[in-house]
Amino acid sequence: MASSSVDLENVDTVSLMTEVLRRMKCATKPDKRLILIGPPGSGKGTQSPLIKDEYCLCHLATGDMLRAAVAAKTPLGVKAKEAMDKGALVSDDLVVGIIDEAMKKPSCQKGFILDGFPRTVVQAEKLDEMLGKQGAKIDKVLDFAIDDAILEERITGRWIHPSSGRTYHTKFAPPKVPGVDDVTGEPLIQRKDDTAAVLKSRLEAFHRQTEPVIDYYAKKGIVAKLPAEKSPKEVTSEVQKALS
């Protein structure tokens, strides 16, 4: 570890102290290994940074991790790239291996939030097997339960101002003039995957593949079902209840 001590000389004091304080605060937190499961638009993305900060966990988004492993050319990343280049799916064992690698980082010391994995029961079994070898297990699965019809309204109503990233919603946060950005007056667009047709196929895949994962963990008694149709603030307090 000799090299890291040199790196620290170039870190400014504020950053260093902030990190030391964060670690001291985190030292008292219980370890947690969480899985977030929910269909697109159910609010996982809103809640995961809050959970991450509150419980000092690392956020393992498998898509990002795969891209990072490929970019860093790690042995697993090289294998993953071969599969992707062929247009094949990356094998479950590879993804579990990448999660296994990521869990060793200092930021994952208190545990992690897994998002986007496991999507199938086979993946859940492989994950449990890998954790079991380390004497660890999943502590809680947060099930962002929400009605398909509500999701359709949430997602298909989203409009975006592309250059600034400002988002609007026809029902919940409409622009002053329909279809036009409040600030610049430029036209708003919808993301390609924010259409009813794309949502429908993503929801079908979710119900078919991923709902059985919820049942798999429910049998272990570790699923907390959240009313994801509620406001973000209310969902946050439900999350805190589930994790306390």
N, C-alpha and C positions, 0 to 999 in steps of 0.2 A: 504493500500500500504506500510505498515511499513517494510515488509520484503525486498522490492526491494532496499531500501536505504542501507541496510547492504551489499547486493550484489555489489553495486557500489564501495564500499571501496576496493574491490579486483580487480577492473578493472584498467589496467595501464593507465597513463595519456594520452599517445598518442592516444590510442583507444577512450578514453573519449572525448578528444578534437576533434578528427576526426569526431566523431558522433555529437558533438555539432555544429561543422562547417557545417556538412552535413545538419543538421536540420535547421540551419539559412539560408543556401542557398535554402533549400527546401521550407521554409516559404513563399518565394516570388512566388513560382510556382503555376500556376492555378491548381485546382483539375481536375483530368481526370479519367474517368472510361471507359476503352477500352476493346474491344473484338478483338482478332486476329483470323481470319478465313482463312484457306488455306489448300490445300491437303498436304499429306506427301511430304517432299522435297522442299516445296515452300519457305523455308527460314525464317519461323516464329521463329525458335529456334535461328537463328543468330541475328535477329532484337530485340527480346524481351528483352535481357539483356541491350541493348543500350537504348531502350525506357525507361526501368525501371530506369536506372541511370539518364538519362537526365531529366525525369519528376518526379523523386522521388516517384515512384509507387511501390506497392508490386506486385509480380508475383504470380498469383493464377493458378497453374497447377493442374487441378482437380484430376488427377491420383495420384500425389504426396500428395495432401491434404487428399485424402481418406486413403492412406497408413499411413500418419501421424496420422490421427484421430483414425484409427484402433490400431496403436501402442500405442497411448496415452490413449486408452480405454475410450475416451469421450463417453457420452451417444449415440451420433450419430455414433461414431466409432464402438461401440458395435453392434448397429443395422446393420451397413454396413457389419461388419464381418459375422453376421448371414446370410445375403443374399449371400455374397461371398462364404461362406462355403457350401451353398446349390447349388452353381454354378449359382445362379440367378443374374440378373443385379441389381445394386444398384438403388433404386427408384429415380426419378427426385427430389422428395421433399427432400429426404435425402441429395442429392448433393447440392441442393440450400441451405439447412440448414447449411451444412458445409461451403459453401461460405459465408453465412450470419455471421457465427461464425468468420471466418478468417478475414472478413472485419473490425472487431472491433480491430484488432491488431494495435499498434502505427505505424508500418511500412506501414499500409494501409491508414494512415490519409489523404494523398493527392490523394488517389484513387488507382486503381488497373489495372492490365492487366489480362484478363481472356483468358486462352489458353486451348483448348480442351473441351470447354463448352461455350455456348449451341451448341449441335450437331443436335438438332431437334427443330422445331418451338414450340412444346409444352414446351420444356425446356426454350426457349427464353421467352415465355409468363410467365412461373413461375418465371423466374429471374426478369423480369420487374415488376411483381406483388410484389415480395419481396423488390426490390429496392424502389418501389413506396411507400411502407409502411414506409420507412425511409426518404421519401422526396428526394430520389436520382433517377438518371436514367443513362443509358448508354450514354456517350457523342459521341463516335465514334467507328465504326466498321471498322477495317482495313482488306480489302479483298485482300489476296495475290493471285492475279489472274495469272494463268500460264497454258500453254497448256499441256495436258497430255503427248504428245510425248516428250516434253522437260524434263518433270519429269522422264520419263522412262530412258532417256539418263543420266540424273543426278544421278538417284538412282542405276540403274543396273551397272553403271560404277564404283561404290564405292568399294574399297578394303581396308581391314584393317589389320594392324599388331597387332595380338591379345594382346601380352604381353605389348607393349608400348602404344597402342591406336593410333599410327600414321595412318593417313588415306591417301589414294591415290585415284586418279581417272584416269581411262584408257585414257580419253581424256583431262581433264583439269589439272591434276597433276599426270602424270604417273610416276611409279618407274623407276629407271635407267634400271633395268632388269625386263621385264614383270613377274608379279606374285611373285616378291621377294622384301623384305624390303631393302631399301637403306643402312641402318646402320648395321643390323645384318646378312643380307643375308638369313633370315628365310622366309618361305613361307607366303604369304598373304592369307587371307580368305575373303569371302563375308558373311555379316550378313544374317541370315536366311530370314529376312523380306526385304532384298534388292534385291529380285529377281523379274523378270517381272510378274510372276504369282501372288505373294503376293501383289505387287503394284497394279495390275489390280483390285483385289478384294477390296483393300482399297480405290481405286479411285472410283469404282462403288458405294461403301457405301457412300463416300463423296458426289458424285453428287446426289445420291438419297435422302440422309437425310439432308445434311448440306447446299446444295445450296439454298433450300427454306428458310433457316435462313437468308441468304444474302438478298433475296427478302423481307423478313419480315422487316428487318431493313432499307432496301432501301426505303420502303414506308414511313418510319419516316424521311427520308432525312439525315441519319447519316452515310452512307457507303462511305468510300474512297477506290476507286479501285486502287491497286498498280500494276505496271508492274513487277511482281515478277521474270520474266525471266532475268531481268537486273542484273548487278553485285551488290554484297552486298553494296558497297559504294553508288551506284546510288539509290538503294532501300532505304537506310538510308535517303538520302536527300529527296526522295519522301515522306517518313514517316514524316519527319520534316515539309514539306510543308503542308501535310494533317492535322498535329496537331497544326500548328501555328495559 
